[in-house]
Amino acid sequence: MRTLLVPSCFVIAALTATVALAQKGNADRLYEIIAPVVDDQTLVVLHLDLSAIDPGASVAKLAELVQPGKEAPGDFATVSTGLRKSLEELKQLELKDLFVLINVADVPSYPLTIVVPISANNKTANVIKAQEIFKAPGLAGPKAASAITRDLLVIGSPRVVDRLKKRDGASGATARPEIAQAFEAVGDSAAQLLIVPSAETRRVVEEMLPILPALAGGGSIKPFTSGLRWMAVGLTVPPKQASLKLIVQTADAEAAKTLTNELANVLKALGSQPIVAAMFPKFEDLTRLLVPTISGDRLSLDWNETNGGLKTIVSLLAPPFFQAREAASTARSVNNLKQIGLAMHNYLSASGTFPPRAILSKEGKPLLSWRVAILPFLETTEGNKLYKEFHLDEPWDSEHNRRLIDRMPETLSSPLSSAAAGRTTYLAPIFPGGIFGGAEGLTPKQITDGLSNTILAVEGTDDHAVVWTQPDDIEIDQEHPGKGLLTGSQKMLIALMADGSVRRIPGPLTEKKQFSVIFTAHGGEVPQPLNE
């Protein structure tokens, strides 16, 4: 037994050392990639190892953790669909690593610096496509510069890009060894988020915010600024077992204890706030999960599928996040409908009627939707230009008009929807006696039920989304008037009224007589109050 034990110990020690060296080697590699664009004011570093992420399995795992066996809260479907599509698009470019940095000196004009390493295996076309993807949304700022060098694609502030272009062999950047240390601490996880404040950044924070906000207890900021050196979060996702690890490096062992005590005080203060209690009904459970393990000068938290911590932390944090996001998305959707309503009224002012359901051919055949007809009246510089490019005497799916589908105005894209590009959920309700019931547009005088009592357009569900140029909308089911119309986790009807106002009406819309009133333009019914 003894003869077997000694060699086994050596083997285990050798394997442990090999793993540690491999992790350290990868940490150094990651730091060396971004070293040319790092300086004293680099505060946040995010790294994604795209080769270690299975988009479909990762999103499915997130859904399982958020609320097992139940409908996910808020607009989870929209978030998860967008996340999966983005990850899949990046993986198709055959890129392994993606970095996103936040530099204090560049915020707010250039909020992000995006770094993509280029290897001999990267196709030039893929690198250029990556540049287009990351620059298009303005994530790095509307006037962000970009550069493709021998080994990096960088999108960010002109200051950073210019420095990168001028480097001559050596990076000339400020040494930040703590970044490599933070990378090493969270190992080979698929995603690493690092908070790495320099001494200068900590000093500036102390001067600008010497006292914590009252919401967080109002104590001194110094235990956090002087005690914390860096924080690293590592996320592992499928195909590996999902886990989330957090490591905090402090100045010394005493600082680790002080920081833990101060964190407990902040959580206690937050838990006493009514707004926090409303957002997180189980805040005490969350607090228990946030008690770190102290090991010398480091604090650590480890949530994974084995210990059940990951499932619990996600189930506690996800619902408020998605609910807040859905509320913001609903507000933006309401604003989109108001812009559509304004465009319809501008159309009315110009032509004397609301737009017809479709632009018709000479023979009366529907060619293009009312959404195309209002393009010149949308308050966007591109609307009128896009309208002039349509062949109005051809159907929406003609060879020419098909090319314009992907240029759908942002106003017609609902933030509550995860429909495919070029498809919209802003629809005209087709109902007997409704505004869009005939071939011609109605005048306000013909809407005898009152403009404020008659629906002009609605937000439909994703399964009723249509190509925005197609003369297709939603037929209202008279037996089930809420079918296809109740959106979001709250299952509400978001409706644009003919007077330009937008109403949010909670479901389930079971009173058929009550809701036939707001779908008809001249039914002569007496309006009944609707709960909003």
Secondary structure as the mmCIF struct_conf table of DSSP 4:
data_model
#
loop_
_struct_conf.conf_type_id
_struct_conf.id
_struct_conf.beg_label_comp_id
_struct_conf.beg_label_asym_id
_struct_conf.beg_label_seq_id
_struct_conf.end_label_comp_id
_struct_conf.end_label_asym_id
_struct_conf.end_label_seq_id
HELX_RH_AL_P HELX_RH_AL_P1 ARG A 2 ILE A 34
HELX_RH_3T_P HELX_RH_3T_P1 ALA A 35 VAL A 37
TURN_TY1_P TURN_TY1_P1 ASP A 40 GLN A 41
STRN STRN1 THR A 42 ASP A 49
HELX_RH_3T_P HELX_RH_3T_P2 LEU A 50 ALA A 52
HELX_RH_AL_P HELX_RH_AL_P2 PRO A 55 VAL A 66
BEND BEND1 GLN A 67 GLN A 67
TURN_TY1_P TURN_TY1_P2 PRO A 68 GLY A 69
BEND BEND2 LYS A 70 LYS A 70
HELX_LH_PP_P HELX_LH_PP_P1 GLU A 71 ALA A 72
BEND BEND3 PRO A 73 PRO A 73
TURN_TY1_P TURN_TY1_P3 GLY A 74 ASP A 75
HELX_RH_AL_P HELX_RH_AL_P3 PHE A 76 GLN A 92
TURN_TY1_P TURN_TY1_P4 LEU A 93 GLU A 94
STRN STRN2 ASP A 97 ASN A 103
TURN_TY1_P TURN_TY1_P5 VAL A 104 SER A 109
BEND BEND4 TYR A 110 TYR A 110
STRN STRN3 THR A 113 PRO A 117
TURN_TY1_P TURN_TY1_P6 ALA A 120 ASN A 121
BEND BEND5 ASN A 122 ASN A 122
HELX_RH_AL_P HELX_RH_AL_P4 THR A 124 LYS A 135
TURN_TY1_P TURN_TY1_P7 ALA A 136 ALA A 140
TURN_TY1_P TURN_TY1_P8 PRO A 142 LYS A 143
STRN STRN4 ALA A 145 ILE A 148
BEND BEND6 ARG A 150 ASP A 151
STRN STRN5 LEU A 152 GLY A 156
HELX_RH_AL_P HELX_RH_AL_P5 PRO A 158 LYS A 166
BEND BEND7 GLY A 169 ALA A 170
HELX_LH_PP_P HELX_LH_PP_P2 ALA A 173 ALA A 175
HELX_RH_AL_P HELX_RH_AL_P6 PRO A 177 ALA A 185
TURN_TY1_P TURN_TY1_P9 VAL A 186 ASP A 188
BEND BEND8 ALA A 190 ALA A 190
STRN STRN6 ALA A 191 ILE A 195
HELX_RH_AL_P HELX_RH_AL_P7 ALA A 199 MET A 208
BEND BEND9 PRO A 210 PRO A 210
STRN STRN7 ILE A 211 ILE A 211
HELX_RH_3T_P HELX_RH_3T_P3 ALA A 214 ALA A 216
TURN_TY1_P TURN_TY1_P10 GLY A 217 GLY A 217
STRN STRN8 SER A 220 SER A 220
BEND BEND10 ILE A 221 ILE A 221
HELX_RH_AL_P HELX_RH_AL_P8 LYS A 222 THR A 225
TURN_TY1_P TURN_TY1_P11 SER A 226 GLY A 227
STRN STRN9 LEU A 228 THR A 236
TURN_TY1_P TURN_TY1_P12 PRO A 238 PRO A 239
BEND BEND11 LYS A 240 LYS A 240
HELX_LH_PP_P HELX_LH_PP_P3 GLN A 241 ALA A 242
STRN STRN10 SER A 243 THR A 250
BEND BEND12 ALA A 251 ASP A 252
HELX_RH_AL_P HELX_RH_AL_P9 ALA A 253 GLY A 271
TURN_TY1_P TURN_TY1_P13 SER A 272 SER A 272
HELX_RH_AL_P HELX_RH_AL_P10 PRO A 274 MET A 279
TURN_TY1_P TURN_TY1_P14 PRO A 281 LYS A 282
HELX_RH_AL_P HELX_RH_AL_P11 PHE A 283 LEU A 289
TURN_TY1_P TURN_TY1_P15 LEU A 290 LEU A 290
HELX_LH_PP_P HELX_LH_PP_P4 PRO A 292 PRO A 292
STRN STRN11 THR A 293 SER A 295
TURN_TY1_P TURN_TY1_P16 GLY A 296 ASP A 297
STRN STRN12 ARG A 298 ASN A 304
TURN_TY1_P TURN_TY1_P17 GLU A 305 ASN A 307
BEND BEND13 GLY A 308 GLY A 308
HELX_RH_AL_P HELX_RH_AL_P12 GLY A 309 SER A 351
BEND BEND14 GLY A 352 THR A 353
HELX_LH_PP_P HELX_LH_PP_P5 PHE A 354 PRO A 356
BEND BEND15 ARG A 357 ARG A 357
STRN STRN13 ALA A 358 LEU A 360
HELX_LH_PP_P HELX_LH_PP_P6 SER A 361 SER A 361
TURN_TY1_P TURN_TY1_P18 LYS A 362 GLU A 363
BEND BEND16 GLY A 364 GLY A 364
STRN STRN14 PRO A 366 SER A 369
HELX_RH_AL_P HELX_RH_AL_P13 TRP A 370 ALA A 373
TURN_TY1_P TURN_TY1_P19 ILE A 374 ILE A 374
HELX_RH_3T_P HELX_RH_3T_P4 LEU A 375 PHE A 377
BEND BEND17 LEU A 378 THR A 380
HELX_RH_AL_P HELX_RH_AL_P14 THR A 381 GLU A 389
BEND BEND18 PHE A 390 PHE A 390
TURN_TY1_P TURN_TY1_P20 LEU A 392 ASP A 393
BEND BEND19 GLU A 394 GLU A 394
TURN_TY1_P TURN_TY1_P21 TRP A 396 ASP A 397
BEND BEND20 SER A 398 SER A 398
HELX_RH_AL_P HELX_RH_AL_P15 GLU A 399 ARG A 402
TURN_TY1_P TURN_TY1_P22 ARG A 403 LEU A 404
HELX_RH_3T_P HELX_RH_3T_P5 ILE A 405 ARG A 407
HELX_RH_3T_P HELX_RH_3T_P6 GLU A 410 LEU A 412
BEND BEND21 SER A 413 SER A 413
TURN_TY1_P TURN_TY1_P23 PRO A 415 LEU A 416
HELX_LH_PP_P HELX_LH_PP_P7 ALA A 419 ALA A 420
TURN_TY1_P TURN_TY1_P24 ALA A 421 GLY A 422
STRN STRN15 ARG A 423 THR A 424
STRN STRN16 TYR A 426 LEU A 427
STRN STRN17 PRO A 429 ILE A 430
TURN_TY1_P TURN_TY1_P25 PRO A 432 GLY A 433
BEND BEND22 GLY A 434 GLY A 434
TURN_TY1_P TURN_TY1_P26 ILE A 435 PHE A 436
BEND BEND23 GLY A 437 GLU A 440
HELX_LH_PP_P HELX_LH_PP_P8 GLY A 441 THR A 443
HELX_RH_3T_P HELX_RH_3T_P7 PRO A 444 GLN A 446
TURN_TY1_P TURN_TY1_P27 THR A 448 ASP A 449
HELX_RH_3T_P HELX_RH_3T_P8 LEU A 451 ASN A 453
BEND BEND24 THR A 454 THR A 454
STRN STRN18 ILE A 455 GLU A 459
HELX_LH_PP_P HELX_LH_PP_P9 GLY A 460 THR A 461
HELX_RH_3T_P HELX_RH_3T_P9 ASP A 462 HIS A 464
STRN STRN19 VAL A 466 VAL A 467
TURN_TY1_P TURN_TY1_P28 TRP A 468 THR A 469
BEND BEND25 GLN A 470 PRO A 471
STRN STRN20 ILE A 474 GLU A 475
BEND BEND26 GLN A 478 HIS A 480
TURN_TY1_P TURN_TY1_P29 PRO A 481 LEU A 485
STRN STRN21 LEU A 486 THR A 487
TURN_TY1_P TURN_TY1_P30 GLY A 488 LYS A 491
STRN STRN22 MET A 492 MET A 497
TURN_TY1_P TURN_TY1_P31 ALA A 498 ASP A 499
BEND BEND27 GLY A 500 GLY A 500
STRN STRN23 VAL A 502 PRO A 506
BEND BEND28 GLY A 507 GLY A 507
HELX_RH_AL_P HELX_RH_AL_P16 LYS A 512 PHE A 519
BEND BEND29 ALA A 521 HIS A 522
HELX_LH_PP_P HELX_LH_PP_P10 GLU A 525 PRO A 527
#
